[in-house]
Amino acid sequence: MDNTITFDDFTKIDLRVGTIIEVNDFPEARQPAYQLTIDFGDLGIKKSSAQITTLYKKSDLLHKQIIAVVNFPKKQIAKFMSECLVLGAVKDKDVVLLNPEVKVKNGTLVS
């Protein structure tokens, strides 16, 4: 691996569990995507854009727990402000969301 980081580098990444509470189409996105509203408990509500329309219907995502990086700077995507990065694994060019195996409290730290 060429991009080795230190443990201190890793501890700067704030990974949290949240629950998707709203899913909307995002027709302005360059690649097909949804606009997600995610509840992170005491950290509050954050929004994210996610290119996950191939494997997930909106109804599949509602109330689903996910894992996201919550300490990135906000990013403007078209007219939408993304406030966190939802994590997934790539399988055959599609994104499979990472999520806890059992339900946990929103805002739980991933370590």
KEKE-3310 file (N, C-alpha, C; in steps of 0.2 Angstrom, whole numbers, plus 5000, padded with zeros to 4 digits):
npx = (5004:5003:4998:5000:4993:4995:4990:4986:4981:4970:4962:4957:4946:4929:4919:4902:4886:4871:4853:4843:4831:4824:4822:4826:4823:4837:4838:4846:4859:4875:4878:4866:4858:4853:4846:4849:4843:4849:4848:4858:4858:4863:4872:4864:4854:4860:4863:4866:4872:4870:4876:4867:4857:4855:4856:4847:4830:4820:4811:4818:4828:4823:4823:4834:4849:4866:4883:4894:4905:4907:4914:4919:4922:4907:4900:4896:4884:4877:4863:4862:4868:4880:4883:4889:4898:4892:4896:4901:4904:4911:4904:4905:4904:4893:4887:4887:4880:4888:4884:4878:4877:4868:4855:4859:4862:4858:4872:4882:4899:4910:4923)
npy = (4994:5011:5022:5023:5026:5034:5028:5039:5047:5040:5041:5054:5053:5054:5042:5037:5030:5031:5034:5033:5045:5051:5050:5056:5059:5064:5073:5082:5078:5073:5059:5046:5047:5048:5060:5060:5061:5060:5054:5057:5056:5063:5071:5077:5080:5076:5079:5070:5065:5051:5039:5027:5021:5010:4998:5000:5004:5018:5015:5005:5011:5019:5021:5013:5009:5016:5019:5033:5046:5059:5071:5078:5093:5102:5099:5106:5100:5101:5110:5106:5103:5093:5085:5075:5059:5045:5028:5014:4999:4994:4984:4977:4989:4995:5002:4996:4998:5001:4994:4993:4977:4974:4984:4999:5013:5029:5039:5033:5029:5023:5012)
npz = (5000:4996:5002:5016:5033:5049:5066:5073:5062:5058:5069:5068:5059:5060:5062:5062:5067:5059:5056:5041:5038:5028:5011:4995:4977:4966:4954:4948:4950:4943:4941:4943:4959:4976:4988:5004:5021:5037:5053:5066:5080:5095:5088:5078:5064:5047:5030:5015:4999:4989:4978:4975:4968:4960:4967:4978:4982:4986:4996:5002:5009:5019:5036:5037:5045:5044:5040:5042:5038:5047:5049:5038:5028:5022:5006:4991:4980:4965:4968:4981:4998:5004:5019:5025:5023:5017:5019:5009:5000:4985:4972:4958:4951:4958:4973:4989:5004:5020:5035:5053:5060:5070:5077:5083:5094:5087:5081:5087:5089:5078:5079)
capx = (5000:5007:4995:4999:4992:4996:4984:4983:4978:4964:4958:4954:4940:4924:4914:4896:4880:4865:4847:4841:4824:4821:4825:4823:4827:4841:4838:4851:4866:4877:4876:4860:4859:4847:4847:4847:4843:4851:4848:4864:4856:4865:4875:4859:4852:4864:4861:4871:4870:4873:4875:4866:4850:4855:4854:4842:4824:4819:4808:4823:4833:4820:4824:4840:4855:4871:4889:4896:4911:4903:4918:4921:4918:4901:4902:4890:4883:4872:4860:4862:4874:4881:4886:4893:4900:4890:4901:4899:4909:4910:4903:4903:4902:4888:4889:4883:4880:4890:4879:4879:4874:4862:4853:4863:4860:4861:4877:4887:4905:4913:4930)
capy = (5000:5017:5028:5021:5032:5032:5028:5046:5049:5037:5044:5060:5052:5053:5038:5037:5026:5035:5031:5037:5046:5054:5049:5060:5058:5069:5073:5087:5075:5070:5052:5044:5048:5050:5064:5057:5064:5055:5056:5055:5056:5069:5075:5080:5078:5078:5077:5067:5063:5045:5036:5020:5020:5004:4992:5002:5008:5023:5012:5000:5015:5023:5018:5009:5012:5017:5022:5039:5050:5065:5077:5081:5099:5102:5099:5108:5095:5105:5114:5102:5103:5087:5086:5069:5054:5038:5023:5008:4995:4994:4978:4977:4996:4997:5004:4992:5002:4998:4996:4988:4970:4974:4991:5003:5020:5034:5043:5028:5030:5017:5012)
capz = (5000:4995:5006:5023:5037:5056:5070:5074:5056:5058:5074:5065:5055:5064:5059:5066:5064:5058:5053:5036:5040:5022:5004:4989:4971:4965:4947:4946:4950:4936:4941:4947:4966:4981:4993:5011:5027:5041:5060:5070:5087:5098:5083:5074:5057:5042:5023:5010:4992:4988:4971:4977:4965:4956:4972:4983:4981:4991:5002:5006:5013:5024:5043:5037:5048:5039:5043:5038:5040:5049:5050:5032:5027:5018:4999:4987:4974:4962:4973:4987:5002:5007:5025:5028:5018:5018:5017:5005:4997:4978:4970:4951:4950:4962:4980:4994:5010:5026:5041:5058:5060:5074:5078:5088:5095:5082:5084:5090:5086:5075:5080)
cpx = (5004:5004:4994:4998:4994:4990:4981:4979:4971:4959:4955:4948:4935:4918:4908:4891:4875:4859:4844:4833:4821:4825:4822:4827:4831:4843:4844:4858:4868:4877:4870:4862:4852:4850:4845:4847:4844:4851:4854:4864:4859:4869:4871:4858:4857:4861:4867:4868:4874:4871:4873:4859:4850:4853:4849:4836:4824:4816:4813:4827:4830:4821:4830:4846:4861:4877:4892:4902:4907:4907:4922:4918:4912:4904:4895:4890:4877:4869:4859:4868:4874:4885:4890:4894:4897:4894:4898:4905:4907:4910:4901:4900:4896:4890:4884:4885:4883:4885:4880:4875:4867:4861:4857:4860:4862:4866:4883:4893:4907:4920:4933)
cpy = (5006:5022:5026:5027:5029:5031:5035:5049:5046:5040:5051:5059:5050:5049:5036:5033:5031:5031:5036:5038:5050:5052:5052:5058:5064:5070:5078:5084:5072:5063:5051:5044:5049:5056:5061:5061:5059:5058:5053:5056:5063:5074:5079:5077:5081:5075:5074:5065:5056:5041:5028:5018:5013:4998:4994:5006:5013:5020:5007:5004:5018:5018:5013:5013:5011:5019:5027:5042:5057:5072:5080:5088:5098:5103:5101:5103:5098:5110:5111:5102:5097:5088:5080:5064:5047:5033:5017:5005:4994:4986:4978:4984:4999:4998:5000:4996:4998:4999:4991:4982:4970:4982:4993:5010:5025:5038:5039:5029:5023:5017:5005)
cpz = (5000:5000:5013:5028:5044:5060:5071:5068:5056:5063:5073:5062:5060:5061:5064:5063:5064:5055:5047:5038:5034:5016:4999:4983:4970:4958:4944:4947:4944:4935:4945:4955:4970:4985:5000:5016:5033:5049:5064:5078:5090:5093:5078:5068:5052:5035:5019:5004:4991:4981:4972:4974:4962:4961:4977:4980:4987:4997:5006:5010:5019:5031:5043:5041:5043:5043:5039:5042:5041:5050:5044:5032:5022:5011:4995:4981:4971:4967:4980:4991:5006:5013:5028:5022:5020:5015:5014:5002:4989:4975:4963:4949:4954:4969:4984:5001:5016:5031:5047:5057:5064:5075:5084:5089:5090:5085:5087:5086:5084:5076:5078)
residu = (MET:ASP:ASN:THR:ILE:THR:PHE:ASP:ASP:PHE:THR:LYS:ILE:ASP:LEU:ARG:VAL:GLY:THR:ILE:ILE:GLU:VAL:ASN:ASP:PHE:PRO:GLU:ALA:ARG:GLN:PRO:ALA:TYR:GLN:LEU:THR:ILE:ASP:PHE:GLY:ASP:LEU:GLY:ILE:LYS:LYS:SER:SER:ALA:GLN:ILE:THR:THR:LEU:TYR:LYS:LYS:SER:ASP:LEU:LEU:HIS:LYS:GLN:ILE:ILE:ALA:VAL:VAL:ASN:PHE:PRO:LYS:LYS:GLN:ILE:ALA:LYS:PHE:MET:SER:GLU:CYS:LEU:VAL:LEU:GLY:ALA:VAL:LYS:ASP:LYS:ASP:VAL:VAL:LEU:LEU:ASN:PRO:GLU:VAL:LYS:VAL:LYS:ASN:GLY:THR:LEU:VAL:SER)
# end
